[in-house]
Each structure stands twice: as structure tokens, then as C-alpha cells.
């Protein structure tokens, strides 16, 4: 039952995120489409949705909107290549809780997963 869902099609990066989550004892899953994300949101208590803004449009923006409109209101973090800063504006406009370059996201990944991926009573 994933508490973190990454919306991405980059299999190497997705594996990095899910592998890091697993090492931290956090259940994570991936979704390559908005429909797959919606199914995860309906089936599980998702606390964090990570969105790769470099995916083809309209997937990233629609994923952020879908997560933001869900009754559970998971946190949403969008990440982008630093050379595609216009994607940051699109993520903010779509309602992302936080937006950051991929390099910062990668560097902060364990802290991000610990902050959002665990129930409040398990955060140390």
C-alpha cells in the first residue's frame, strides 16, 4: 500500500526513488499516467505525489491537478531539469506544494521521503 507515488516514465529515476523509499521502510509506487495515479489515490492512503515535469504534456500538470483535487489532499512535489525553468512555473500554476530542480530533489530525496512518506507518529 504505497504512501508515495511517483508520476514519471524515466525508469532509472523511478527505480532510484522507489529504491530509496524501500530502504527507508516507505512503500512507494510509480504511475506513468494520470489514470494510474488516480487509481493509486483511490486505492491507498497516498501522502505524497512526486511529479516529473519533463514528461510529455499534459501528464505532469494533470497529475498535479488530480492529486490536488483528491479528497486526501496529498502533498505534491514537482521536479524539473534546471534548464527547463518554465516547467517550474507550470507546476506552481497547477498547484504543486513544492517545486524544485531535479538536482535538489535528488539530493534531498531521503529527507523528503521521511518527511512525507511516513505517518506522523513514525517520524523521528
N, C-alpha and C positions, 0 to 999 in steps of 0.2 A: 504494500500500500504506500505508494510514493507520497512524500510530503513536499518534494521538489520535482518540478517538471521543467526540462529544458526544451525549448522550441528551436530546433536547429536541424540542418541537414548535413553539416560537416561532421562525419562520423568520428574522426580523430578527436575533435574538440569535445564532442558529446561524450566520448569514452573518457576523456580527461575529467569532465565534470562528474559523470556518474561514478567513476572510479574513486575520485576524491571523496565524494559523498559516502560511498560504501566504506572506505577506510575510516571515516568519522562516525560510522554507525547510523547513517541517514539514508533512508530509502529515496531513491531518485529514479525517474523515468524520462524518456525522451518522447517528443512528439514532433513529427515533421510537417504536420498540417494543423490548421485551426480546428478541424473536426476532431482530430486525435486529441488535441488539447482539451476541447470541450468534454470529451468522454472521460478524460482523466479528472477534470474538475467535478464532474457529476458522480464519479465512482469513488473518489477518495477525498480525504481531507488534505488538500494541497495548500501549503502555507507560502510557497514561493514559486513563481514562474519566471524563468530566465529566458530572454528572447534575443536571438542573434539577429541584429538589424540588417545584416548583409544578405539575408535570404531574399529571394525574389519577392517583389511587391505583388499582392497586398498582404502576404502572410504575416510579416512582423507586426505591422500596425493592427491588423485584425486580431492577432493573438493577444496583443496588449489590451485591445478593447474588449475582447471576450473575457479575459481574466478580470479586468476591471469591472465588468458588468455582472460577474458571478456573485451570488449571494454570500459566498465565503470570503470575498474580498482578499485574495492572497496578495502578498507583496509582489511587485513586478520589477525586475531589473533588466534593462535593455543594455546590450553592449554592442560596440561598433568598432570598426577599424579607424584609427586616429586620422587617416587620410579621407575619411568619409564623414566629416563632421555634420553635414546636412542631415544625416541619419539620426544624430542626437536630437535635433530639433523635431524631427518627425516622431521620435519616441516620446519626447516630452509632451507634444501635442496630443498623442494618443493616450496619455495618462500614466506613463511609467512612474513607478515610485522612485526609481533611481536610474540614472543613465551614466554610463562610463565607458571609456575606451577599453578595448579588449585587453590591452596590456595591464591596466589597473585591475580589471575584473579577474584576470588570471592570477595576478599577484595576491589579491585579496580573497580568492576563492574559498580557502578553508574558513576564514573568518565569516564570510557571507553565509556559507552553508551552516555553520554553527549558530549564527545569529537567527536565521530564518527557518532552518530545516528541522530544528528540534522543538518539541513542546517547551513552553516557558519553564516548567518545573525540571527540565533536564539540562538547562543551560547553566554552565559553570562559569 
